């Protein structure tokens, strides 16, 4: 991170239905995949007993957020209908909010209809991998629902994104594309935005490392930064291992993300990430 990137003023609180959440210290977002084909088998849950057990474990281990997704966004993943996605996420969110009323639930979707159904079921924020590009109604819906919004950078769709990683200048291009969406969000009254530079989405592995090494560049957008590197191909392909073997590499990159300005880590393994977070806090003290 360059010296000048340290001095951009970043919003460090989220208004979540009247509850102010501080991001002065980094937070963890635990992943709950309600999909049969997400890239990491260990993250998949399909029955109520499974997602309740996993959610309880993640919350006990230190997760602030639970990110519930019903549509696999791994490269080349199969498309599913809106109805099927809602059938996956709505019952899970209803049971999670009933069982863990203090937990903050995020819905991982790029569809406004799913986002609205999820918030009606109890979700507190929307995590949109498409940054509003795949559903023209998403921003207006989030503005009306008055929930925080994770604006992630992506190009194309999960089926096409890996062919769209040509940039004139990687960091300025991503920042410019995110800024364009930020302006649209402001115009519909969305005030609580979290920026995710989209590691693994329309990016090559070297580009992913460039982004991670220069997270501070995105501070100029003025919003908290979320980073998702957990068990991704930038780790397991670099190390020539399987996603199931990528926990150690994930922890290494989680520390890199924190040192470079990440305020939320989206993770599969909360206990391990919490250890990284504890060591990061000790290091900064």
C-alpha positions as CSV (number, residue, x, y, z in Angstrom):
1,X,0.0,0.0,0.0
2,X,1.5,3.3,-1.0
3,X,1.7,6.1,1.6
4,X,-0.9,8.2,-0.1
5,X,-3.5,5.4,0.1
6,X,-3.4,5.5,3.9
7,X,-5.0,8.9,4.1
8,X,-8.3,8.4,2.4
9,X,-11.1,8.7,4.9
10,X,-13.1,5.5,5.1
11,X,-16.5,5.0,6.7
12,X,-16.1,2.6,9.6
13,X,-19.6,2.0,10.8
14,X,-22.6,0.2,9.3
15,X,-26.2,1.1,10.2
16,X,-28.0,-2.3,10.3
17,X,-31.7,-1.7,11.0
18,X,-30.8,1.0,13.6
19,X,-27.9,-1.0,15.1
20,X,-24.5,0.7,14.6
21,X,-21.8,-1.8,14.0
22,X,-18.2,-0.6,14.2
23,X,-15.6,-1.8,11.8
24,X,-12.7,-0.1,13.6
25,X,-11.5,-3.7,14.2
26,X,-11.9,-6.2,11.4
27,X,-14.9,-8.6,11.4
28,X,-15.4,-12.1,10.1
29,X,-18.2,-13.3,7.7
30,X,-18.8,-17.1,7.8
31,X,-19.9,-18.8,4.6
32,X,-23.0,-21.0,4.5
33,X,-23.4,-22.5,1.0
34,X,-26.8,-24.0,0.3
35,X,-25.6,-25.2,-3.1
36,X,-24.7,-28.7,-4.2
37,X,-21.9,-27.6,-6.5
38,X,-19.9,-24.8,-4.7
39,X,-16.1,-25.3,-5.3
40,X,-15.3,-26.2,-1.7
41,X,-17.2,-29.4,-0.7
42,X,-16.7,-28.6,3.0
43,X,-18.8,-25.5,2.8
44,X,-21.9,-27.1,1.5
45,X,-25.0,-27.5,3.7
46,X,-28.4,-28.7,2.5
47,X,-30.5,-29.6,5.6
48,X,-31.7,-27.5,8.5
49,X,-29.7,-29.5,11.0
50,X,-26.6,-28.9,9.0
51,X,-26.9,-25.2,8.6
52,X,-28.0,-24.6,12.2
53,X,-25.0,-26.6,13.4
54,X,-22.6,-24.9,11.1
55,X,-24.0,-21.4,12.0
56,X,-23.8,-22.1,15.7
57,X,-20.2,-23.2,15.3
58,X,-19.2,-20.2,13.3
59,X,-20.9,-17.7,15.7
60,X,-19.1,-19.4,18.7
61,X,-15.8,-19.2,16.9
62,X,-16.2,-15.4,16.3
63,X,-18.2,-14.7,13.1
64,X,-20.1,-11.4,13.1
65,X,-21.9,-12.2,9.9
66,X,-23.3,-15.4,8.3
67,X,-23.4,-15.2,4.5
68,X,-26.1,-17.4,3.1
69,X,-26.0,-18.3,-0.6
70,X,-28.1,-20.5,-2.8
71,X,-26.4,-19.9,-6.2
72,X,-22.9,-21.2,-6.9
73,X,-20.8,-18.5,-8.4
74,X,-17.7,-20.6,-9.0
75,X,-16.3,-20.2,-12.6
76,X,-18.5,-22.1,-15.0
77,X,-21.2,-22.9,-12.4
78,X,-24.7,-24.0,-13.6
79,X,-27.4,-21.4,-13.8
80,X,-30.6,-22.0,-11.6
81,X,-34.0,-20.3,-11.6
82,X,-35.0,-17.5,-9.2
83,X,-37.6,-19.8,-7.7
84,X,-35.0,-22.5,-6.9
85,X,-32.6,-20.0,-5.4
86,X,-35.4,-18.6,-3.2
87,X,-36.4,-22.1,-2.2
88,X,-32.8,-22.7,-1.0
89,X,-32.2,-19.5,0.9
90,X,-35.5,-18.3,2.4
91,X,-36.2,-21.3,4.7
92,X,-32.5,-21.2,5.9
93,X,-32.7,-17.5,6.7
94,X,-36.0,-17.9,8.5
95,X,-34.6,-20.7,10.7
96,X,-31.3,-19.0,11.3
97,X,-32.9,-15.7,12.5
98,X,-35.3,-17.7,14.7
99,X,-32.5,-19.8,16.3
100,X,-29.8,-17.0,16.4
101,X,-31.7,-13.7,16.7
102,X,-28.6,-11.7,17.4
103,X,-26.7,-12.9,14.4
104,X,-26.2,-10.7,11.4
105,X,-27.4,-12.5,8.2
106,X,-26.1,-11.7,4.8
107,X,-27.8,-13.0,1.6
108,X,-25.3,-13.8,-1.2
109,X,-27.3,-13.1,-4.4
110,X,-27.3,-10.9,-7.5
111,X,-31.0,-11.1,-7.9
112,X,-33.3,-8.4,-6.5
113,X,-36.2,-10.7,-6.1
114,X,-34.1,-13.1,-4.0
115,X,-32.7,-10.2,-2.0
116,X,-36.1,-8.9,-1.1
117,X,-37.4,-12.3,-0.1
118,X,-34.3,-12.9,2.0
119,X,-34.6,-9.5,3.8
120,X,-38.3,-10.2,4.4
121,X,-37.2,-13.5,5.9
122,X,-34.8,-11.7,8.3
123,X,-31.6,-11.0,6.4
124,X,-29.8,-7.9,7.4
125,X,-27.6,-7.1,4.3
126,X,-27.2,-8.0,0.6
127,X,-23.9,-9.4,-0.8
128,X,-24.1,-9.0,-4.6
129,X,-21.2,-10.6,-6.5
130,X,-22.3,-8.8,-9.7
131,X,-22.2,-5.3,-8.2
132,X,-25.6,-4.6,-9.5
133,X,-24.8,-5.4,-13.1
134,X,-26.9,-8.5,-13.5
135,X,-30.2,-7.2,-12.2
136,X,-31.2,-3.6,-13.1
137,X,-33.6,-3.6,-10.1
138,X,-31.1,-4.5,-7.5
139,X,-30.0,-1.0,-6.4
140,X,-33.5,0.4,-6.2
141,X,-34.6,-2.7,-4.2
142,X,-31.7,-2.3,-1.7
143,X,-32.4,1.4,-1.4
144,X,-36.1,0.7,-0.6
145,X,-35.2,-2.1,1.9
146,X,-32.6,0.2,3.6
147,X,-30.1,-2.5,4.2
148,X,-26.3,-2.4,3.8
149,X,-25.0,-3.6,0.4
150,X,-21.8,-5.4,-0.5
151,X,-20.7,-4.0,-3.9
152,X,-18.4,-6.5,-5.5
153,X,-16.5,-6.0,-8.7
154,X,-17.2,-8.6,-11.5
155,X,-17.5,-8.6,-15.2
156,X,-19.9,-10.8,-17.2
157,X,-21.6,-13.7,-15.4
158,X,-20.2,-16.7,-13.4
159,X,-20.4,-18.6,-16.6
160,X,-18.4,-16.0,-18.7
161,X,-16.3,-14.0,-16.2
162,X,-13.0,-15.7,-16.6
163,X,-12.8,-14.7,-20.2
164,X,-13.2,-11.0,-19.3
165,X,-10.0,-10.3,-17.3
166,X,-8.4,-7.9,-19.8
167,X,-7.7,-4.5,-18.2
168,X,-5.9,-1.5,-19.5
169,X,-4.7,-0.7,-16.0
170,X,-6.0,-3.2,-13.4
171,X,-6.4,-1.1,-10.3
172,X,-7.7,2.1,-11.9
173,X,-10.1,0.2,-14.2
174,X,-11.6,-1.8,-11.3
175,X,-11.8,1.3,-9.1
176,X,-13.5,3.3,-11.9
177,X,-16.1,0.6,-12.5
178,X,-16.9,0.4,-8.8
179,X,-17.1,4.2,-8.5
180,X,-19.7,4.2,-11.4
181,X,-21.8,1.8,-9.4
182,X,-21.3,3.7,-6.1
183,X,-22.8,6.8,-7.8
184,X,-25.9,4.9,-8.8
185,X,-26.2,3.5,-5.2
186,X,-26.0,7.0,-3.8
187,X,-28.7,8.2,-6.2
188,X,-31.2,5.6,-4.8
189,X,-30.4,6.5,-1.2
190,X,-28.0,3.6,-0.3
191,X,-25.7,4.9,2.4
192,X,-24.1,1.8,3.9
193,X,-21.9,0.2,1.2
194,X,-19.1,-2.3,1.6
195,X,-16.6,-2.6,-1.3
196,X,-15.3,-6.0,-2.4
197,X,-12.7,-5.8,-5.2
198,X,-13.8,-9.3,-6.4
199,X,-10.8,-11.5,-6.1
200,X,-11.3,-14.5,-8.4
201,X,-14.1,-12.9,-10.4
202,X,-12.9,-11.8,-13.9
203,X,-9.4,-11.8,-12.6
204,X,-6.3,-14.0,-13.4
205,X,-4.3,-15.4,-10.6
206,X,-1.5,-12.8,-11.0
207,X,-4.2,-10.1,-11.0
208,X,-5.6,-11.5,-7.8
209,X,-2.3,-11.1,-6.1
210,X,-1.9,-7.6,-7.4
211,X,-5.3,-6.6,-6.0
212,X,-4.5,-8.2,-2.6
213,X,-1.1,-6.5,-2.4
214,X,-2.7,-3.1,-3.2
215,X,-6.0,-3.2,-1.3
216,X,-5.3,0.3,0.0
217,X,-5.9,1.7,-3.5
218,X,-9.6,1.0,-3.0
219,X,-9.8,3.1,0.2
220,X,-10.3,6.1,-2.1
221,X,-13.8,4.9,-2.6
222,X,-14.5,5.8,1.0
223,X,-16.1,2.5,2.1
224,X,-15.1,-0.5,4.2
225,X,-13.3,-3.3,2.3
226,X,-14.4,-6.9,2.3
227,X,-12.0,-9.5,1.0
228,X,-12.8,-13.1,0.0
229,X,-9.8,-15.3,-0.6
230,X,-10.8,-18.3,1.4
231,X,-9.6,-21.6,-0.3
232,X,-9.7,-20.0,-3.7
233,X,-7.8,-21.0,-6.8
234,X,-5.2,-18.3,-6.3
235,X,-4.1,-20.4,-3.3
236,X,-4.6,-24.0,-4.3
237,X,-3.5,-23.6,-7.9
238,X,-0.4,-21.7,-6.8
239,X,0.5,-24.4,-4.3
240,X,-0.7,-27.3,-6.6
241,X,-3.0,-28.7,-4.0
242,X,-6.8,-29.2,-3.6
243,X,-9.2,-26.7,-2.0
244,X,-9.5,-29.1,0.9
245,X,-5.8,-28.6,1.6
246,X,-5.7,-24.8,1.3
247,X,-6.4,-23.8,4.9
248,X,-2.8,-22.9,5.6
249,X,-2.5,-20.8,2.5
250,X,-5.8,-19.2,3.2
251,X,-4.5,-18.1,6.7
252,X,-1.4,-16.6,5.1
253,X,-3.4,-14.5,2.7
254,X,-5.9,-13.5,5.4
255,X,-3.0,-11.9,7.2
256,X,-1.9,-10.2,4.0
257,X,-5.4,-8.8,3.5
258,X,-5.7,-7.5,7.0
259,X,-2.3,-5.8,6.8
260,X,-3.3,-4.2,3.6
261,X,-6.6,-2.8,4.9
262,X,-9.4,-5.4,4.8
263,X,-12.1,-4.8,7.4
264,X,-14.2,-7.9,6.7
265,X,-12.9,-11.3,5.8
266,X,-15.4,-13.7,4.1
267,X,-14.2,-17.1,5.3
268,X,-15.0,-20.8,5.3
269,X,-13.0,-21.6,8.5
270,X,-13.9,-19.1,11.2
271,X,-11.8,-20.5,14.0
272,X,-8.6,-20.3,11.9
273,X,-9.5,-16.9,10.7
274,X,-10.1,-15.7,14.2
275,X,-6.6,-16.9,15.2
276,X,-5.2,-14.7,12.3
277,X,-7.4,-11.8,13.5
278,X,-6.1,-12.2,17.1
279,X,-2.5,-12.2,15.9
280,X,-3.1,-9.2,13.7
281,X,-4.5,-7.2,16.6
282,X,-1.5,-8.2,18.7
283,X,0.8,-7.2,15.9
284,X,-0.9,-3.8,15.5
285,X,-0.9,-3.1,19.2
